[in-house]
Amino acid sequence: MRIRRTMTALVVAFAALLAAAATATPGTAAGAPYCGITWGSGDKTTGPMSSAPLIAVRTGQHDCHDRVVFEFDGPVTGYSVGYGETYTDGEGLALSPYTAGGALLRVSLRAPAYDDEHLATVPYRVGDHAANVVRYQTLRDVVFGGSFEGYTTFAVGVRARLPFRVFLLAGPGTHSRIVLDVAHQWQQ
């Protein structure tokens, strides 16, 4: 008798689960990508070194992500971006104590932030906050980590470990840009 009641209860519970799954609206199920974003949060690395110097850092807000744009005076294709501790170039000082956010993206650009005479091409010093990201949904900080032996480093503080993508854009003119987008969330 007990076995029959237990089996009946299991069958009823299983039927209820099947009915709930059948009536779920497509795209609203748990795990649906936010805004169709399927970027992931693994490291992204590509491209060789370049001598074109960094000349500007900008940020922007979009419906589904926040953006950081690194602009160079010439063609640049090399970068390495991933979650983890970021260190200043040349000194090895950890930037996490100086960078706001629940997670840290280490951005290494394979291009200098100085010209052929070794004069700075951006107005930042090591540890300077390179952008104002007040009221951004995901970005919390963008901190300059320095430029040494052709590499330029930034610590990008974000709210939490979230999906991100990195891509290249040509222009304006002979300039090029490395773009970092960080999603506002993982799922719908």
N, C-alpha and C positions, 0 to 999 in steps of 0.2 A: 504494500500500500504506500509506504513512504517513497519507494523508488518511483512509483507511478506519478506521485505528486511532484517529485523533484524533476522528473523528465518532462512533465507537462509544463512546469514553470520555466524550464530551460527552452523548450520549444516556443513558448509564448514570448520570452525575452528575445530569442533569435529572430522571430517573425517581426517583432517591433523594430529591431535594429535594421532589418532588411527594408521595412517600409519607410523608415526615416531616411535611409540612404537613397531609396528610389525617388523620394519627393524633394530631395535637396536640389536647389537651383544651381545649374552649372556656373562656375566662376566664383561662387560664394563659399565653397567648401574650404575647410581649414587647409592651409598650405597653398592656396592660390597665390601666384606671384603678385606683388604690389605693383600696380601700373604696368604689368607685363614684364617687369624687370627680372632678368635671370642671370645677373652678373656674377653673383657669388662674392666671397670675401677672401679668396686666396691671392697670393702674391702675383703681381703682373710685372713682367720685365721684358724689355726689348731694346734693340738698337745699339749702335756704336757711339763712341765719344764724338763730340762736336766742339769746335772752337767758337761758335756763335754765342755771344753772351746773353744772359738773362737780362731783360730790360724792364719787365713789369710783372706784377702779381695782382690779379683781380679775383673777386668772388661774385657769385650770383645765386639767386634763389629761383627755383623752378617748381612746378606743381608736384613733382615726384622725387626730386633730389636737389641737393645743394651742390654748387660747382666752384672749383678753384681753377683759374687759368694762369699758366705760366707762359709769358710771351718772350720770344728770343729775336735778336737782330740777325736773322739768317736761319738756314735749315738746321733743325734739331730733331732727332728721332729716338734718342736713348734715354731710358728711365728705368727705375725700379721702385715699385710702390707695394707696400704690404703692411699688415698690422704688426706692431711690436715697438720696442724701445727705439728711440731715435737719438743719435749722438751728434755732437757738433763736429764739423769737419776740421781736422787738424789737431783738435784737443781731446776728443773722446769724452766730453762732458754729457751726461744724460740730460735730455730736454724734458722728460716727463714731469719733473717738479715745477717746471715753468710753463707748462702747456695745459690749458683747461680742457676738460672732456673726460668721458668715461672710457674711451679707447683712443689709441694713438696710431695714426698712419705715418709711417716713415717714408718720406719722399726723397729719392736720390735722383737728381737730374744729371745726365751725363753731358754737362755743359757748364762753363764757368759763370760767375756773376761778376766778372771783371773783364776789362778789355786787354788788348795786346801789351799795353804799358802797365798792366796789373792795377789799374784804377777801377774802383767799384762802379758797376753799371746799375746798381739798385741802391736806394737810400737806406738800406737796413744794415744794422750791425748784429753780430751773433746774439741771439736771445730776444731780438726785437719782434714785436707782434706785427706781421706784415699786412694784416687786413682787419677791418672791423666787422665782426660777424654777429653783432648783437641782434637779437630777434630772428636768427636763422633757426630752422627746425632741426637740422642735423649738425652743421658745423659749429664748433665751439671756439676754435683758435687756429691760427696759422702763424707758426713761429719760425723765423729764419735761423738755420743751424750753421750757416757759413758756407764758404766756397774754398776748396783746397784741391790743388792738383787737377783742376778741370771738373771736379764734381761739385754740385751745389745741393745742399740738404735743407729740407723743411720738415718740421713736425706739424702734422695737421690733426688737431684734436677734434674728435667727433663725439656725439652723445653716447653711442654704444657701438659695438662691432656690427657693422651693417654692410650690405652689398655695395661694391664700388666698381667703377670701370675707369680706364685710362685710355685716351685716344689722342691722335695727332690731327692738327688742322694746319693747312697752309694759309699764309697771309696774315694780316693785310700786306700787300706789296711783297717784298722779299722776306718778310718775317715768317715765323712759324710759332705754333702754340702746342703745348702739352696740356690737355684738359683732364681734370680729375672730377668725376661726379660721384657723390655718395648718396645712396637712397635714403629716404626718410624712414622706411621700415622694411621688414622682410616680407610680410604677407598682408593680404587684404584684411 
